[in-house]
Structures are given as structure tokens and as C-alpha cells.
């Protein structure tokens, strides 16, 4: 199948009044296709470089480098019941978060929907369009510099084609979801994706991803959490990658063997690109402040590598998940991840947040029966 020769008319919008005019017909109940192009260039936040829209047979390429969005997008996409159709929306929502801090009113993610209707986990937009619409999209601009101006005609065409098929894809997937009685389940997952993207303060329990700290005392785990949350907040404030402030290995080492002086801290973090004098002073104070009992209480224990009875229970649960997924005609990975099973078992039976909603209904009783005595 040759690449699509469909070239939709998509005006280039670089004025606020033109954007407002384009958005004006969109009202409650509308279904709007949306995509973004963004870049990550030594920043914490993705840099929004282009916004592509599709509605009622009209398309537009919006230049966020020229148009002051303000709350214009939120008035259209958040403040009224509009269905926003996106594919694999996680990073796009993050790029849009300064303008859509709560995300769109109703998100319809086509990649998640495809998984619910038997098309596999993580299907690409290109493959999805080929399967459902019969058109092959050009992938020649995948690694383009989207911050350059002006964009080439090839870039504009590629970007417009990313939204031109969203409406027919949405219609087909929405019908298939309804036929399988999976509409509510899909909506729950889209809402969870929106919540993750709208978190302003990052992960409240970042230490859980550091398995080497599983054997540490509760006090040291609480200190690790404090350091990681400081790193996250500072990276956001500076708009720099977390690793530019403190590599994961540095964070573990500094909590395990605290620096005894500011000079020692400087020596051990030399060459870290964003850790200037002010940030180094802040970090030293964070490390030196005594850990209070309320911090320990607020720190979720780090889950280590399972072994013995715990490992056997997780393997039994994995088998049970596979069986239930087969019965429901769903990918096992969509139903429940191994990480969620490890969290469930290693926490002593505390039900993971990732398995709330419909997953609790179909999994809780079976998995709880397999917990180690």
C-alpha cells in the first residue's frame, strides 16, 4: 500500500483571533481530533511545537510559538462536554498541561480502545489507520525538528495527516467497544491517564521505584522520598531534566552515606549540570534535616524483589490473570501488570491503585485467595 496521497487543507494559524474563530463552532457534544508535536531538548517539560485539530471536516495547524493560548483551549476542551480523540495521549497531555491543566473534558484514546477490541497492546497510529481505514501514512517526518520555523510543506502535510483519520477511527472503535460492552472500562482508563498527566507535584511516592532501598530502615526510606521529591520539584521549577540535578545512583548514595559537609557534597556531585550553588545548598539542607515521625508514616514502603512464598504467589497470580484475560478476550497486560501483582503481594495485600475500578471487580476475589498465608 503506497503512502497516503490525501493532502487535507489545514490552514496555518499563528494569530489568537484566528484560533478563536476556528474553535467557535465547537460546542457541547462535539467530537474533536487532536494531536501535538513536541520536543524534549534538555528540559523537564516537553516543549509544545505544534497543535493539530480536526473537527467537522475542517483541519488546522496551530503554532503555539506564536499564538498566546491563555485559557482559550480550556474554554473549548475542558469547560464543556467535548470528546477529544487522541492516540497514545500520555505525553501529548503533558505537553498541553500548561493550557489544559485538567486535561480535556472527555478523552477518547484510540490506542487504549484498540487494545480493548482485540487489536493488541500499544498499536501504532499508523498501523491502526492501515487496519481500520485502509490508508498508509507517511512516516518520513517522524524525527523532524518541530521547533524550527518555518516548517516545511512535508512537515505540515505529515502533521495534518495525523488527525485527518481520527474521526473515522473513533467511530469504528467506539462501536466495537459498545459491542463488547467495554465502553465504561475504556473510559475509566482514559480518566486515569488524565489524572496522571494533571499531577502538578509529580509522584507522591517516588521511592517506590528504587528497589535497592527495600532493605533500608523506614527512616532512610523516608529520607530518600524527601530527596526525590525535592529533585522533582526543583527540576520542574528550573525546567531541567531530573538527572541534571541528581542521578538516581547519586540519590541512593547520598541517602545511604550522607555527606558530612557542603564541601563533601560538592565533591560527590561534581559535574552535575543543573546542581548550582543554590541547589547544592538546598540539597544539603534537605539531607541534614532530621526525619520526623510523620514523614516516616507518610512514606510507602519500598517493595523489594520477591522470593520464596511471595514469588510463588505472584507466579500463581500471573497464571490466574492470564486465565481471566482469556475469558474476557483481553490482553493480559491490559488487565494487570506484573508490577501491580508485586505491589499487591509485597505490601501484604493492600490493593494497588492501578487495579481500582472495573479491575477490582474482576480480579480482587481471585487474587486475594492466592496471597501467601
C-alpha positions, 0 to 999 in steps of 0.5 A: 500500500503506497503512502497516503496521497490525501493532502487535507487543507489545514490552514496555518494559524499563528494569530489568537483571533484566528484560533478563536474563530476556528474553535467557535463552532465547537460546542457541547457534544462535539467530537474533536481530533487532536494531536501535538508535536513536541520536543524534549531538548534538555528540559523537564517539560516537553516543549509544545511545537505544534497543535493539530485539530480536526473537527467537522471536516475542517483541519488546522495547524496551530503554532503555539510559538506564536499564538498566546493560548491563555485559557482559550483551549480550556474554554473549548476542551475542558469547560464543556462536554467535548470528546477529544480523540487522541492516540497514545495521549500520555505525553501529548497531555503533558505537553498541553498541561500548561493550557489544559491543566485538567486535561480535556473534558472527555478523552477518547484514546484510540490506542487504549480502545484498540487494545480493548477490541482485540487489536493488541497492546500499544498499536501504532497510529499508523498501523491502526489507520492501515487496519481500520481505514485502509490508508498508509501514512507517511512516516518520513517526518517522524524525527523532524525538528518541530521547533524550527520555523518555518516548517516545511510543506512535508512537515505540515502535510505529515502533521495534518495527516495525523488527525485527518483519520481520527474521526473515522477511527473513533467511530469504528472503535467506539462501536466495537467497544459498545459491542463488547460492552467495554465502553465504561472500562475504556473510559475509566482508563482514559480518566486515569491517564488524565489524572496522571498527566494533571499531577502538578507535584509529580509522584507522591511516592517516588521511592517506590521505584528504587528497589535497592532501598527495600532493605533500608530502615523506614527512616532512610526510606523516608529520607530518600522520598524527601530527596526525590521529591525535592529533585522533582520539584526543583527540576520542574521549577528550573525546567531541567531534566531530573538527572541534571540535578541528581542521578538516581545512583547519586540519590541512593548514595547520598541517602545511604552515606550522607555527606558530612559537609557542603564541601563533601557534597560538592565533591560527590556531585561534581559535574552535575549540570543543573546542581548550582550553588543554590541547589547544592545548598538546598540539597544539603539542607534537605539531607541534614534535616532530621526525619520526623515521625510523620514523614516516616508514616507518610512514606510507602514502603519500598517493595523489594524483589520477591522470593520464596512464598511471595514469588510463588504467589505472584507466579500463581497470580500471573497464571490466574490473570492470564486465565481471566484475560482469556475469558474476557478476550483481553490482553493480559497486560491490559488487565494487570501488570506484573508490577501491580501483582508485586505491589499487591503481594509485597505490601501484604495485600493492600490493593494497588491503585492501578487495579481500582475500578472495573479491575477490582471487580474482576480480579480482587476475589481471585487474587486475594485467595492466592496471597501467601498465608 
